[in-house]
Amino acid sequence: MTFQYQLWGYRINSEFDLGELDPVCGDATSHGDLDVRRAEDEEWIRQRGAVLLEDRHENGEVSFACWKRGDGYVAQFPGVCSFLILPDEMRVEIAPGPGLGKAATAHMVLDHAIPRLLTLKPGHIVLHASAIAMEGHVVAVLGISGQGKSTLAAWLASQGHPVLTDDCLVLRWDEEEQEWLAQPSYESVRLWPDSVDALGINKAELREFAEHSPKMRTGKEAQLHFATEGAPLRGCFALVGEEGKKSKHKGPPAVCQLPVKEAFVALMGSVFRLDAENEQINRREFEVMTRLTERVRFWSLAYERKYDWLPDVQRAMIDALQSGSDE
């Protein structure tokens, strides 16, 4: 059985049930097809190549590794699953690990495999960021895992600011408009239990995020606003903090405009990446980052990770956007 969905302008033909994605409709899949299949031959996992990128947990264990294989790449998440990513064929093959359930499979495909495939395609760049429509603009919030991107996105959505994505921002170059357009993702936000309670979200409106995680994700029943169309990216807020550590900031939120060099560094640290050694890819990413820093305003955003401060964070972001529009 093959499931068909539409996401990021593509028709996704999947051998896996990817949950509540929208079904194919009209010309919303104008960019072509993208196939997700179960791996029939897993020899590509055993034939490990020279590792190009590697991430580790705090305890030193490898959480992600990738290497080149032919015209594609192997992306391995030890103990969870492995992907064979083939950008020229617009295909992802998945070898699920033991006990990988439906929710976790959808998460790994949508939030890890496909973003890494798209970032290899000219005309695309994919950022580890949330994105929200505010004051007539699309703004991104850049930050490492655990900094509160999803919680902030959910809060803003509850206040009427439509969310495009809570964690994976696909930007596509529009040749006609000569703009980088932020693409809406699927309508869901992933939250820790304490964020669910603090934001007052009804637990009946939540879905399982992944079998191995206490996080939950909002379903379509949640009273949150989501964007349905892409729009040019106009601003980026880079969250201040270190991975795995609580923010040291105390008191009211602080927003400071970033110089180009620091904005460039923030962007580079947020890109979904598979091959840091490919000169062609590196050159293309450099050109994209240069364009973005020329066209988009960047701020740093520091705030105390207490839910009571979220209304102040919202006001600080709006003030920054409004001050920018007056210049």
Secondary structure, 3 states (H helix, E strand, C coil): CCEEEEECCEEEEECCCCCCCCECCCCCCCCCEEEEEECCCCHHHHCCCCEEEEEECCCCCEEEEEEEECCEEEEEECCCEEEEEECCCCEEEEEECCCCCHHHHHHHHHHHHHHHHHCCCCCEEEEEEEEEEECCEEEEEECCCCCCHHHHHHHHHHCCCCEEECCEEEEEEECCCCEEEEECCCCCCEECHHHHHHHCCCHHHEEECCCCCCCEEECCCCCCCECCCCEEEEEEEEECCCCCCCCCCCCCCEEEECCHHHHHHHHHCCECCCCCCCHHHHHHHHHHHHHHHHHCEEEEEECCCCHHHHHHHHHHHHHHHHHHHCC
